Protein backbone atom coordinates (compact mmCIF):
# COMPACT_ATOMS: atom_id res chain seq x y z
CA UNK A 1 0.00 0.00 0.00
CA UNK A 2 2.79 2.39 0.88
CA UNK A 3 4.49 1.95 -2.49
CA UNK A 4 1.23 2.73 -4.29
CA UNK A 5 0.61 5.95 -2.39
CA UNK A 6 4.17 7.21 -2.48
CA UNK A 7 3.99 8.90 -5.94
CA UNK A 8 0.91 10.98 -5.06
CA UNK A 9 2.66 13.93 -3.35
CA UNK A 10 5.03 14.35 -6.31
CA UNK A 11 2.23 14.12 -8.84
CA UNK A 12 0.09 16.50 -6.81
CA UNK A 13 2.96 18.96 -6.59
CA UNK A 14 3.30 18.86 -10.38
CA UNK A 15 -0.44 19.37 -10.72
CA UNK A 16 -0.39 22.35 -8.37
CA UNK A 17 2.59 23.82 -10.21
CA UNK A 18 0.80 23.50 -13.55
CA UNK A 19 -2.28 25.14 -12.02
CA UNK A 20 -0.23 28.06 -10.71
CA UNK A 21 1.43 28.57 -14.10
CA UNK A 22 -1.92 28.31 -15.86
CA UNK A 23 -3.51 30.83 -13.54
CA UNK A 24 -0.83 33.46 -14.01
CA UNK A 25 -3.02 35.59 -16.32
CA UNK A 26 -6.06 35.39 -14.01
CA UNK A 27 -5.98 39.12 -13.25
CA UNK A 28 -5.99 40.77 -16.67
CA UNK A 29 -5.61 44.48 -17.30
CA UNK A 30 -8.66 46.14 -18.83
CA UNK A 31 -8.11 48.47 -21.76
CA UNK A 32 -9.89 51.39 -23.38
CA UNK A 33 -11.92 50.75 -26.55
CA UNK A 34 -9.81 49.60 -29.49
CA UNK A 35 -10.36 52.72 -31.67
CA UNK A 36 -9.07 54.85 -28.80
CA UNK A 37 -6.06 52.58 -28.27
CA UNK A 38 -5.21 52.67 -31.96
CA UNK A 39 -5.44 56.45 -31.96
CA UNK A 40 -3.20 56.76 -28.90
CA UNK A 41 -0.53 54.47 -30.35
CA UNK A 42 -0.94 55.37 -34.05
CA UNK A 43 2.46 57.03 -34.35
CA UNK A 44 4.29 54.05 -32.85
CA UNK A 45 2.33 51.57 -34.97
CA UNK A 46 3.23 53.41 -38.17
CA UNK A 47 6.89 53.58 -37.16
CA UNK A 48 6.93 49.84 -36.52
CA UNK A 49 5.30 49.12 -39.87
CA UNK A 50 8.01 51.07 -41.71
CA UNK A 51 11.00 49.97 -39.62
CA UNK A 52 12.86 47.16 -41.48
CA UNK A 53 13.60 45.56 -38.11
CA UNK A 54 9.92 45.14 -37.26
CA UNK A 55 8.11 44.85 -40.59
CA UNK A 56 7.42 41.56 -42.38
CA UNK A 57 9.51 40.53 -45.36
CA UNK A 58 7.71 40.23 -48.72
CA UNK A 59 8.06 36.44 -48.46
CA UNK A 60 6.57 36.29 -44.94
CA UNK A 61 3.02 35.11 -44.23
CA UNK A 62 0.88 38.27 -44.31
CA UNK A 63 -0.33 39.82 -41.07
CA UNK A 64 -4.15 39.67 -41.41
CA UNK A 65 -4.65 42.56 -38.98
CA UNK A 66 -1.35 44.48 -38.75
CA UNK A 67 -2.69 47.27 -36.53
CA UNK A 68 -3.80 44.73 -33.92
CA UNK A 69 -0.54 42.80 -34.27
CA UNK A 70 1.53 45.85 -33.35
CA UNK A 71 -0.97 47.10 -30.77
CA UNK A 72 -0.83 43.85 -28.79
CA UNK A 73 2.97 44.01 -28.69
CA UNK A 74 2.93 47.67 -27.67
CA UNK A 75 0.51 46.95 -24.82
CA UNK A 76 2.53 43.92 -23.76
CA UNK A 77 5.65 46.01 -23.17
CA UNK A 78 3.79 49.24 -22.39
CA UNK A 79 6.39 51.25 -24.24
CA UNK A 80 6.80 53.25 -27.42
CA UNK A 81 9.92 54.01 -29.41
CA UNK A 82 10.47 57.54 -28.19
CA UNK A 83 12.92 56.52 -25.49
CA UNK A 84 15.71 54.03 -26.09
CA UNK A 85 15.19 52.41 -22.71
CA UNK A 86 14.76 48.78 -21.73
CA UNK A 87 11.04 48.82 -22.51
CA UNK A 88 11.57 50.01 -26.09
CA UNK A 89 14.33 47.44 -26.61
CA UNK A 90 12.02 44.69 -25.32
CA UNK A 91 9.26 45.86 -27.67
CA UNK A 92 11.55 45.65 -30.70
CA UNK A 93 12.93 42.30 -29.57
CA UNK A 94 9.44 40.89 -28.95
CA UNK A 95 8.20 41.83 -32.43
CA UNK A 96 11.36 40.48 -34.05
CA UNK A 97 10.95 37.20 -32.17
CA UNK A 98 7.35 36.85 -33.33
CA UNK A 99 8.18 37.66 -36.96
CA UNK A 100 11.10 35.21 -36.88
CA UNK A 101 8.76 32.45 -35.74
CA UNK A 102 6.16 33.35 -38.38
CA UNK A 103 8.72 33.19 -41.20
CA UNK A 104 10.46 30.14 -39.74
CA UNK A 105 8.87 27.30 -37.73
CA UNK A 106 5.41 28.86 -37.92
CA UNK A 107 5.23 29.72 -41.62
CA UNK A 108 3.00 26.78 -42.59
CA UNK A 109 0.86 27.21 -39.46
CA UNK A 110 0.18 30.89 -40.17
CA UNK A 111 -0.48 30.40 -43.88
CA UNK A 112 -2.78 27.43 -43.31
CA UNK A 113 -4.72 29.27 -40.60
CA UNK A 114 -5.36 32.31 -42.82
CA UNK A 115 -6.48 30.16 -45.76
CA UNK A 116 -8.70 27.99 -43.54
CA UNK A 117 -10.42 30.99 -41.95
CA UNK A 118 -11.19 32.40 -45.41
CA UNK A 119 -12.81 29.09 -46.38
CA UNK A 120 -14.67 28.88 -43.07
CA UNK A 121 -16.26 32.28 -43.72
CA UNK A 122 -16.82 31.90 -47.47
CA UNK A 123 -20.49 30.92 -47.13
CA UNK A 124 -21.28 33.80 -44.78
CA UNK A 125 -21.77 31.38 -41.87
CA UNK A 126 -18.84 29.97 -39.92
CA UNK A 127 -17.95 26.43 -40.99
CA UNK A 128 -15.38 24.83 -38.71
CA UNK A 129 -14.60 21.87 -40.98
CA UNK A 130 -12.03 23.70 -43.16
CA UNK A 131 -10.26 24.99 -40.05
CA UNK A 132 -10.03 21.55 -38.47
CA UNK A 133 -9.01 19.86 -41.72
CA UNK A 134 -6.16 22.34 -42.25
CA UNK A 135 -4.69 21.84 -38.78
CA UNK A 136 -1.25 20.18 -38.71
CA UNK A 137 -1.57 16.39 -38.50
CA UNK A 138 -5.33 16.74 -38.13
CA UNK A 139 -6.14 13.27 -39.45
CA UNK A 140 -3.98 11.67 -36.76
CA UNK A 141 -4.90 13.97 -33.87
CA UNK A 142 -8.57 14.90 -34.33
CA UNK A 143 -10.02 11.41 -33.66
CA UNK A 144 -8.53 11.47 -30.16
CA UNK A 145 -9.78 14.95 -29.31
CA UNK A 146 -13.35 14.49 -30.57
CA UNK A 147 -15.31 17.21 -28.74
CA UNK A 148 -12.76 17.60 -25.92
CA UNK A 149 -11.53 20.97 -27.24
CA UNK A 150 -13.76 23.72 -28.59
CA UNK A 151 -13.70 27.51 -29.00
CA UNK A 152 -16.86 29.59 -28.76
CA UNK A 153 -17.58 33.34 -28.48
CA UNK A 154 -18.53 34.69 -25.06
CA UNK A 155 -21.37 37.07 -24.30
CA UNK A 156 -18.82 39.91 -24.05
CA UNK A 157 -17.09 39.37 -27.43
CA UNK A 158 -14.20 37.40 -25.97
CA UNK A 159 -13.41 33.87 -27.11
CA UNK A 160 -13.73 30.93 -24.71
CA UNK A 161 -11.30 28.09 -25.34
CA UNK A 162 -12.65 25.02 -23.56
CA UNK A 163 -10.59 21.90 -22.96
CA UNK A 164 -11.69 18.75 -21.14
CA UNK A 165 -8.43 16.87 -20.65
CA UNK A 166 -10.06 14.06 -18.68
CA UNK A 167 -11.91 12.85 -21.78
CA UNK A 168 -8.80 12.74 -23.98
CA UNK A 169 -7.12 9.35 -24.35
CA UNK A 170 -3.70 10.93 -24.08
CA UNK A 171 -1.81 7.62 -23.96
CA UNK A 172 -3.24 6.45 -27.29
CA UNK A 173 -2.87 9.93 -28.77
CA UNK A 174 0.81 10.19 -27.90
CA UNK A 175 1.45 6.72 -29.28
CA UNK A 176 0.05 7.93 -32.61
CA UNK A 177 1.87 11.27 -32.97
CA UNK A 178 5.18 12.74 -31.77
CA UNK A 179 5.21 15.60 -29.28
CA UNK A 180 6.25 18.15 -31.92
CA UNK A 181 3.20 17.35 -34.05
CA UNK A 182 0.82 18.00 -31.16
CA UNK A 183 2.66 21.22 -30.26
CA UNK A 184 2.12 22.48 -33.81
CA UNK A 185 -1.54 21.47 -33.65
CA UNK A 186 -2.04 23.57 -30.51
CA UNK A 187 -0.09 26.51 -31.96
CA UNK A 188 -2.29 26.39 -35.06
CA UNK A 189 -5.35 26.62 -32.81
CA UNK A 190 -3.77 29.63 -31.10
CA UNK A 191 -3.08 31.32 -34.46
CA UNK A 192 -6.69 30.79 -35.55
CA UNK A 193 -7.98 32.15 -32.24
CA UNK A 194 -5.66 35.16 -32.46
CA UNK A 195 -6.82 36.05 -35.97
CA UNK A 196 -10.47 35.75 -34.93
CA UNK A 197 -9.80 37.80 -31.76
CA UNK A 198 -8.15 40.57 -33.81
CA UNK A 199 -11.07 40.58 -36.23
CA UNK A 200 -13.57 40.83 -33.37
CA UNK A 201 -11.54 43.60 -31.71
CA UNK A 202 -11.75 45.75 -34.83
CA UNK A 203 -15.39 44.88 -35.46
CA UNK A 204 -16.75 45.41 -31.92
CA UNK A 205 -14.26 47.98 -30.62
CA UNK A 206 -13.68 45.84 -27.53
CA UNK A 207 -10.20 44.44 -26.87
CA UNK A 208 -10.85 40.72 -27.39
CA UNK A 209 -8.93 38.03 -25.53
CA UNK A 210 -9.15 34.26 -25.20
CA UNK A 211 -10.58 32.97 -21.91
CA UNK A 212 -9.36 29.44 -21.18
CA UNK A 213 -11.81 27.15 -19.39
CA UNK A 214 -10.09 23.98 -18.16
CA UNK A 215 -12.70 21.40 -17.21
CA UNK A 216 -10.80 19.09 -14.85
CA UNK A 217 -13.58 16.57 -14.30
CA UNK A 218 -12.16 13.08 -14.71
CA UNK A 219 -8.60 14.36 -15.05
CA UNK A 220 -5.88 11.76 -14.50
CA UNK A 221 -2.78 13.17 -12.83
CA UNK A 222 -0.92 10.01 -13.85
CA UNK A 223 -1.62 10.61 -17.55
CA UNK A 224 0.90 10.61 -20.35
CA UNK A 225 3.86 12.88 -19.57
CA UNK A 226 4.51 13.64 -23.24
CA UNK A 227 0.96 15.00 -23.58
CA UNK A 228 1.61 17.38 -20.69
CA UNK A 229 4.92 18.32 -22.32
CA UNK A 230 3.15 19.22 -25.58
CA UNK A 231 0.64 21.39 -23.72
CA UNK A 232 3.39 23.08 -21.71
CA UNK A 233 5.70 23.80 -24.66
CA UNK A 234 2.85 25.08 -26.81
CA UNK A 235 1.78 27.37 -23.97
CA UNK A 236 5.34 28.65 -23.46
CA UNK A 237 5.82 29.40 -27.16
CA UNK A 238 2.40 31.00 -27.65
CA UNK A 239 2.84 33.30 -24.66
CA UNK A 240 5.83 34.85 -26.44
CA UNK A 241 4.47 35.10 -29.98
CA UNK A 242 0.87 36.01 -29.12
CA UNK A 243 1.16 38.80 -26.52
CA UNK A 244 -1.95 40.18 -24.84
CA UNK A 245 -4.14 37.41 -26.25
CA UNK A 246 -4.56 35.40 -23.04
CA UNK A 247 -7.49 36.31 -20.84
CA UNK A 248 -8.30 34.65 -17.51
CA UNK A 249 -7.60 30.93 -17.11
CA UNK A 250 -10.33 29.16 -15.16
CA UNK A 251 -10.01 25.76 -13.45
CA UNK A 252 -13.39 24.05 -13.38
CA UNK A 253 -14.79 20.96 -11.65
CA UNK A 254 -11.69 19.66 -9.90
CA UNK A 255 -12.45 16.10 -8.68
CA UNK A 256 -13.40 15.94 -4.99
CA UNK A 257 -10.35 13.95 -3.86
CA UNK A 258 -7.95 16.29 -5.64
CA UNK A 259 -9.88 19.30 -4.40
CA UNK A 260 -9.36 18.18 -0.80
CA UNK A 261 -5.65 17.62 -1.40
CA UNK A 262 -5.29 21.02 -3.07
CA UNK A 263 -6.88 22.70 -0.03
CA UNK A 264 -4.42 20.82 2.15
CA UNK A 265 -1.39 21.98 0.17
CA UNK A 266 -2.63 25.50 -0.63
CA UNK A 267 -1.41 27.15 2.63
CA UNK A 268 2.23 26.30 1.83
CA UNK A 269 2.22 28.74 -1.10
CA UNK A 270 2.76 32.51 -0.78
CA UNK A 271 -0.35 34.64 -0.29
CA UNK A 272 -0.20 36.13 -3.80
CA UNK A 273 -0.11 32.63 -5.26
CA UNK A 274 -3.00 31.53 -3.04
CA UNK A 275 -5.10 34.38 -4.42
CA UNK A 276 -4.60 32.98 -7.92
CA UNK A 277 -5.68 29.46 -6.94
CA UNK A 278 -9.27 29.96 -7.99
CA UNK A 279 -11.55 27.01 -8.67
CA UNK A 280 -15.20 26.70 -9.55
CA UNK A 281 -17.63 23.80 -9.49
CA UNK A 282 -20.49 24.00 -11.93
CA UNK A 283 -19.63 25.37 -15.38
CA UNK A 284 -19.63 22.51 -17.93
CA UNK A 285 -20.60 20.00 -15.24
CA UNK A 286 -23.91 19.12 -16.89
CA UNK A 287 -22.54 19.27 -20.43
CA UNK A 288 -21.73 15.84 -21.84
CA UNK A 289 -20.53 17.06 -25.24
CA UNK A 290 -18.72 20.40 -25.47
CA UNK A 291 -20.34 21.00 -28.84
CA UNK A 292 -23.58 21.64 -26.94
CA UNK A 293 -22.27 25.01 -25.76
CA UNK A 294 -21.46 26.10 -29.30
CA UNK A 295 -25.13 25.86 -30.29
CA UNK A 296 -27.92 28.20 -29.25
CA UNK A 297 -29.88 26.83 -26.32
CA UNK A 298 -30.26 26.68 -22.55
CA UNK A 299 -26.94 24.92 -21.87
CA UNK A 300 -25.03 27.57 -23.81
CA UNK A 301 -26.91 30.41 -22.10
CA UNK A 302 -26.22 28.96 -18.65
CA UNK A 303 -22.55 28.34 -19.44
CA UNK A 304 -21.95 31.86 -20.78
CA UNK A 305 -23.66 33.37 -17.73
CA UNK A 306 -21.51 31.29 -15.35
CA UNK A 307 -18.29 32.17 -17.16
CA UNK A 308 -19.14 35.87 -17.26
CA UNK A 309 -19.85 35.91 -13.51
CA UNK A 310 -16.64 34.02 -12.77
CA UNK A 311 -14.50 36.33 -14.92
CA UNK A 312 -16.07 39.45 -13.42
CA UNK A 313 -15.46 38.02 -9.94
CA UNK A 314 -11.79 37.54 -10.88
C-alpha positions as CSV (number, residue, x, y, z in Angstrom):
1,X,0.0,0.0,0.0
2,X,2.8,2.4,0.9
3,X,4.5,2.0,-2.5
4,X,1.2,2.7,-4.3
5,X,0.6,5.9,-2.4
6,X,4.2,7.2,-2.5
7,X,4.0,8.9,-5.9
8,X,0.9,11.0,-5.1
9,X,2.7,13.9,-3.3
10,X,5.0,14.3,-6.3
11,X,2.2,14.1,-8.8
12,X,0.1,16.5,-6.8
13,X,3.0,19.0,-6.6
14,X,3.3,18.9,-10.4
15,X,-0.4,19.4,-10.7
16,X,-0.4,22.4,-8.4
17,X,2.6,23.8,-10.2
18,X,0.8,23.5,-13.6
19,X,-2.3,25.1,-12.0
20,X,-0.2,28.1,-10.7
21,X,1.4,28.6,-14.1
22,X,-1.9,28.3,-15.9
23,X,-3.5,30.8,-13.5
24,X,-0.8,33.5,-14.0
25,X,-3.0,35.6,-16.3
26,X,-6.1,35.4,-14.0
27,X,-6.0,39.1,-13.2
28,X,-6.0,40.8,-16.7
29,X,-5.6,44.5,-17.3
30,X,-8.7,46.1,-18.8
31,X,-8.1,48.5,-21.8
32,X,-9.9,51.4,-23.4
33,X,-11.9,50.8,-26.6
34,X,-9.8,49.6,-29.5
35,X,-10.4,52.7,-31.7
36,X,-9.1,54.9,-28.8
37,X,-6.1,52.6,-28.3
38,X,-5.2,52.7,-32.0
39,X,-5.4,56.5,-32.0
40,X,-3.2,56.8,-28.9
41,X,-0.5,54.5,-30.4
42,X,-0.9,55.4,-34.0
43,X,2.5,57.0,-34.3
44,X,4.3,54.1,-32.9
45,X,2.3,51.6,-35.0
46,X,3.2,53.4,-38.2
47,X,6.9,53.6,-37.2
48,X,6.9,49.8,-36.5
49,X,5.3,49.1,-39.9
50,X,8.0,51.1,-41.7
51,X,11.0,50.0,-39.6
52,X,12.9,47.2,-41.5
53,X,13.6,45.6,-38.1
54,X,9.9,45.1,-37.3
55,X,8.1,44.9,-40.6
56,X,7.4,41.6,-42.4
57,X,9.5,40.5,-45.4
58,X,7.7,40.2,-48.7
59,X,8.1,36.4,-48.5
60,X,6.6,36.3,-44.9
61,X,3.0,35.1,-44.2
62,X,0.9,38.3,-44.3
63,X,-0.3,39.8,-41.1
64,X,-4.1,39.7,-41.4
65,X,-4.6,42.6,-39.0
66,X,-1.3,44.5,-38.7
67,X,-2.7,47.3,-36.5
68,X,-3.8,44.7,-33.9
69,X,-0.5,42.8,-34.3
70,X,1.5,45.9,-33.4
71,X,-1.0,47.1,-30.8
72,X,-0.8,43.8,-28.8
73,X,3.0,44.0,-28.7
74,X,2.9,47.7,-27.7
75,X,0.5,46.9,-24.8
76,X,2.5,43.9,-23.8
77,X,5.6,46.0,-23.2
78,X,3.8,49.2,-22.4
79,X,6.4,51.2,-24.2
80,X,6.8,53.3,-27.4
81,X,9.9,54.0,-29.4
82,X,10.5,57.5,-28.2
83,X,12.9,56.5,-25.5
84,X,15.7,54.0,-26.1
85,X,15.2,52.4,-22.7
86,X,14.8,48.8,-21.7
87,X,11.0,48.8,-22.5
88,X,11.6,50.0,-26.1
89,X,14.3,47.4,-26.6
90,X,12.0,44.7,-25.3
91,X,9.3,45.9,-27.7
92,X,11.5,45.7,-30.7
93,X,12.9,42.3,-29.6
94,X,9.4,40.9,-29.0
95,X,8.2,41.8,-32.4
96,X,11.4,40.5,-34.0
97,X,11.0,37.2,-32.2
98,X,7.4,36.8,-33.3
99,X,8.2,37.7,-37.0
100,X,11.1,35.2,-36.9
101,X,8.8,32.5,-35.7
102,X,6.2,33.4,-38.4
103,X,8.7,33.2,-41.2
104,X,10.5,30.1,-39.7
105,X,8.9,27.3,-37.7
106,X,5.4,28.9,-37.9
107,X,5.2,29.7,-41.6
108,X,3.0,26.8,-42.6
109,X,0.9,27.2,-39.5
110,X,0.2,30.9,-40.2
111,X,-0.5,30.4,-43.9
112,X,-2.8,27.4,-43.3
113,X,-4.7,29.3,-40.6
114,X,-5.4,32.3,-42.8
115,X,-6.5,30.2,-45.8
116,X,-8.7,28.0,-43.5
117,X,-10.4,31.0,-42.0
118,X,-11.2,32.4,-45.4
119,X,-12.8,29.1,-46.4
120,X,-14.7,28.9,-43.1
121,X,-16.3,32.3,-43.7
122,X,-16.8,31.9,-47.5
123,X,-20.5,30.9,-47.1
124,X,-21.3,33.8,-44.8
125,X,-21.8,31.4,-41.9
126,X,-18.8,30.0,-39.9
127,X,-18.0,26.4,-41.0
128,X,-15.4,24.8,-38.7
129,X,-14.6,21.9,-41.0
130,X,-12.0,23.7,-43.2
131,X,-10.3,25.0,-40.1
132,X,-10.0,21.5,-38.5
133,X,-9.0,19.9,-41.7
134,X,-6.2,22.3,-42.3
135,X,-4.7,21.8,-38.8
136,X,-1.2,20.2,-38.7
137,X,-1.6,16.4,-38.5
138,X,-5.3,16.7,-38.1
139,X,-6.1,13.3,-39.5
140,X,-4.0,11.7,-36.8
141,X,-4.9,14.0,-33.9
142,X,-8.6,14.9,-34.3
143,X,-10.0,11.4,-33.7
144,X,-8.5,11.5,-30.2
145,X,-9.8,15.0,-29.3
146,X,-13.4,14.5,-30.6
147,X,-15.3,17.2,-28.7
148,X,-12.8,17.6,-25.9
149,X,-11.5,21.0,-27.2
150,X,-13.8,23.7,-28.6
151,X,-13.7,27.5,-29.0
152,X,-16.9,29.6,-28.8
153,X,-17.6,33.3,-28.5
154,X,-18.5,34.7,-25.1
155,X,-21.4,37.1,-24.3
156,X,-18.8,39.9,-24.0
157,X,-17.1,39.4,-27.4
158,X,-14.2,37.4,-26.0
159,X,-13.4,33.9,-27.1
160,X,-13.7,30.9,-24.7
161,X,-11.3,28.1,-25.3
162,X,-12.6,25.0,-23.6
163,X,-10.6,21.9,-23.0
164,X,-11.7,18.8,-21.1
165,X,-8.4,16.9,-20.6
166,X,-10.1,14.1,-18.7
167,X,-11.9,12.8,-21.8
168,X,-8.8,12.7,-24.0
169,X,-7.1,9.4,-24.3
170,X,-3.7,10.9,-24.1
171,X,-1.8,7.6,-24.0
172,X,-3.2,6.5,-27.3
173,X,-2.9,9.9,-28.8
174,X,0.8,10.2,-27.9
175,X,1.5,6.7,-29.3
176,X,0.0,7.9,-32.6
177,X,1.9,11.3,-33.0
178,X,5.2,12.7,-31.8
179,X,5.2,15.6,-29.3
180,X,6.3,18.1,-31.9
181,X,3.2,17.3,-34.1
182,X,0.8,18.0,-31.2
183,X,2.7,21.2,-30.3
184,X,2.1,22.5,-33.8
185,X,-1.5,21.5,-33.7
186,X,-2.0,23.6,-30.5
187,X,-0.1,26.5,-32.0
188,X,-2.3,26.4,-35.1
189,X,-5.3,26.6,-32.8
190,X,-3.8,29.6,-31.1
191,X,-3.1,31.3,-34.5
192,X,-6.7,30.8,-35.5
193,X,-8.0,32.1,-32.2
194,X,-5.7,35.2,-32.5
195,X,-6.8,36.0,-36.0
196,X,-10.5,35.7,-34.9
197,X,-9.8,37.8,-31.8
198,X,-8.2,40.6,-33.8
199,X,-11.1,40.6,-36.2
200,X,-13.6,40.8,-33.4
201,X,-11.5,43.6,-31.7
202,X,-11.7,45.7,-34.8
203,X,-15.4,44.9,-35.5
204,X,-16.7,45.4,-31.9
205,X,-14.3,48.0,-30.6
206,X,-13.7,45.8,-27.5
207,X,-10.2,44.4,-26.9
208,X,-10.9,40.7,-27.4
209,X,-8.9,38.0,-25.5
210,X,-9.1,34.3,-25.2
211,X,-10.6,33.0,-21.9
212,X,-9.4,29.4,-21.2
213,X,-11.8,27.1,-19.4
214,X,-10.1,24.0,-18.2
215,X,-12.7,21.4,-17.2
216,X,-10.8,19.1,-14.8
217,X,-13.6,16.6,-14.3
218,X,-12.2,13.1,-14.7
219,X,-8.6,14.4,-15.1
220,X,-5.9,11.8,-14.5
221,X,-2.8,13.2,-12.8
222,X,-0.9,10.0,-13.9
223,X,-1.6,10.6,-17.5
224,X,0.9,10.6,-20.4
225,X,3.9,12.9,-19.6
226,X,4.5,13.6,-23.2
227,X,1.0,15.0,-23.6
228,X,1.6,17.4,-20.7
229,X,4.9,18.3,-22.3
230,X,3.1,19.2,-25.6
231,X,0.6,21.4,-23.7
232,X,3.4,23.1,-21.7
233,X,5.7,23.8,-24.7
234,X,2.8,25.1,-26.8
235,X,1.8,27.4,-24.0
236,X,5.3,28.7,-23.5
237,X,5.8,29.4,-27.2
238,X,2.4,31.0,-27.7
239,X,2.8,33.3,-24.7
240,X,5.8,34.8,-26.4
241,X,4.5,35.1,-30.0
242,X,0.9,36.0,-29.1
243,X,1.2,38.8,-26.5
244,X,-1.9,40.2,-24.8
245,X,-4.1,37.4,-26.3
246,X,-4.6,35.4,-23.0
247,X,-7.5,36.3,-20.8
248,X,-8.3,34.6,-17.5
249,X,-7.6,30.9,-17.1
250,X,-10.3,29.2,-15.2
251,X,-10.0,25.8,-13.4
252,X,-13.4,24.0,-13.4
253,X,-14.8,21.0,-11.7
254,X,-11.7,19.7,-9.9
255,X,-12.4,16.1,-8.7
256,X,-13.4,15.9,-5.0
257,X,-10.3,14.0,-3.9
258,X,-7.9,16.3,-5.6
259,X,-9.9,19.3,-4.4
260,X,-9.4,18.2,-0.8
261,X,-5.6,17.6,-1.4
262,X,-5.3,21.0,-3.1
263,X,-6.9,22.7,0.0
264,X,-4.4,20.8,2.2
265,X,-1.4,22.0,0.2
266,X,-2.6,25.5,-0.6
267,X,-1.4,27.1,2.6
268,X,2.2,26.3,1.8
269,X,2.2,28.7,-1.1
270,X,2.8,32.5,-0.8
271,X,-0.4,34.6,-0.3
272,X,-0.2,36.1,-3.8
273,X,-0.1,32.6,-5.3
274,X,-3.0,31.5,-3.0
275,X,-5.1,34.4,-4.4
276,X,-4.6,33.0,-7.9
277,X,-5.7,29.5,-6.9
278,X,-9.3,30.0,-8.0
279,X,-11.5,27.0,-8.7
280,X,-15.2,26.7,-9.6
281,X,-17.6,23.8,-9.5
282,X,-20.5,24.0,-11.9
283,X,-19.6,25.4,-15.4
284,X,-19.6,22.5,-17.9
285,X,-20.6,20.0,-15.2
286,X,-23.9,19.1,-16.9
287,X,-22.5,19.3,-20.4
288,X,-21.7,15.8,-21.8
289,X,-20.5,17.1,-25.2
290,X,-18.7,20.4,-25.5
291,X,-20.3,21.0,-28.8
292,X,-23.6,21.6,-26.9
293,X,-22.3,25.0,-25.8
294,X,-21.5,26.1,-29.3
295,X,-25.1,25.9,-30.3
296,X,-27.9,28.2,-29.3
297,X,-29.9,26.8,-26.3
298,X,-30.3,26.7,-22.6
299,X,-26.9,24.9,-21.9
300,X,-25.0,27.6,-23.8
301,X,-26.9,30.4,-22.1
302,X,-26.2,29.0,-18.6
303,X,-22.5,28.3,-19.4
304,X,-21.9,31.9,-20.8
305,X,-23.7,33.4,-17.7
306,X,-21.5,31.3,-15.4
307,X,-18.3,32.2,-17.2
308,X,-19.1,35.9,-17.3
309,X,-19.8,35.9,-13.5
310,X,-16.6,34.0,-12.8
311,X,-14.5,36.3,-14.9
312,X,-16.1,39.4,-13.4
313,X,-15.5,38.0,-9.9
314,X,-11.8,37.5,-10.9
